[in-house]
Every structure is written in structure tokens, then in C-alpha cells.
Amino acid sequence: MDAGLIPLCAADAHQALRILADHDDIAILFTDVDLPGDFNGLDLARRVHASGLGLDIIITTGRCEPDESLLPAGAQFLAKPYSGAELLKAIHTAEC
């Protein structure tokens, strides 16, 4: 799926935070709840939101829909499985 976006991939939440620190042109954090390491995608999303970077956040998982109170303010949840069109819709909604 090429939508003119350039994804940067991280193996875990710590690497994601390093990538975010090194790039000031990232607009969206798209993370799975189930990340390896000492904190998961929800923890990552909350840290990024609290950092004040102003990123839009999309969180996904195939296990269960997290309680809305666990999501950072303004974050979107996208349940797996999702189509490419559903992902693009979430991205474009986030960019508004």
C-alpha cells in the first residue's frame, strides 16, 4: 500500500521513542498494543501523548478493544483485522 507515506518501524517501544527523538517530522504514531519489552503500545502511546509532541495516535490490537479510558485523549483505536482502506481512513482522520 503506497499512499505517499513513509513508515518508520520500531522493534519495541524503546526504539520507537528513540526514533521519535531523532525525527521532528513524524506526524502519527501507529502502534500495536502488544509490543515486546518492558512496556506495551498503550504505555508508549500515553508517554508520547504526555510528551507534548503533538502527534496523532492510532492504536491497534487483535486481542480485544481496550477500554476508552486507557487510551490517551484524542487517540483512535483500530481493531484487527483491518483493511488498507480502513487504515488510510484512520490516518486521514488523524491528519484533520
N, C-alpha and C positions, 0 to 999 in steps of 0.2 A: 504494500500500500504506500504509494508516494503521494503525499498531499502537500509537498513543499515544506515539510517539517524535518528537522534534523534531530533525531533522538540521541541522547547521551545515556548510556546504560551503566548501571552500577550493580555490583555483585551483592552488596549489602548496604544497610543504612549508613554505616560509617563512610563508605566510599561515596555514597550519594551526597553526604554533607561536604566531603572534600571537593567533589565536582561543583557543587553549588558555590563553594567559597572561591573556586578558581574561575568561574564564569559569571559575569554580570548580565549576560544577555538571555538567561533562561527565564521563560515566562510561566511554564507549567510544570508542576511536579505530578507525575503519574506513577503511583506506587501500588504494589500488591500488599495486602495486609501481612501475608506470610513471607517475611524476609528472613534469611539466615542471620545469625549473630545475636547480640545481646539486646537489641530492641527491634520491634517489628515495624511494619509500614504505618500503622496508626501512630506509633510513637514518633516516627520520622515526620509524618505529616504535622503532628502537634508541635514538634520542635521547629519545623520550617515556618509554620504559621506564627509561632511566638517570636521568631527571629526578626519579624518585621520586613522580610524581603519582598513582601507583596506578591508572592507567587500564587497563581490559581492552583488548586489542588484537586486531583481526581484520584480516588482510592478504589481499588478493585479487590475482589476475592471470589472464589467459587465455593467457599465453605458455608457461609451464612451472611446475611445482611447485618452489619454492625448497628447497634443502637445509635440513633442520630446524635445522642448526647456525647458519644465517643469521638465524633468527627469534629475537626476544627471548624469554626464558623466559616460559612461560605463554601466548604468543600463539597464536592459531588461524589456520590457513590455510584459505581458502575458494576453490576453483578455479572459474573462469568456464568456461562459463556456469553460473549457479546460479539456482534459483527463489526466489521471495519466501519460500516456506516454509523453504528451506534457510538463507536469510539470517536469518530470525527465530529459527530453531533455534540458529544460531551466537550471535546476540545474547543469547538467553535462557540459553544455556550459559555465556556470558561473565559474565552477571549473577549467577550462582550463587555 
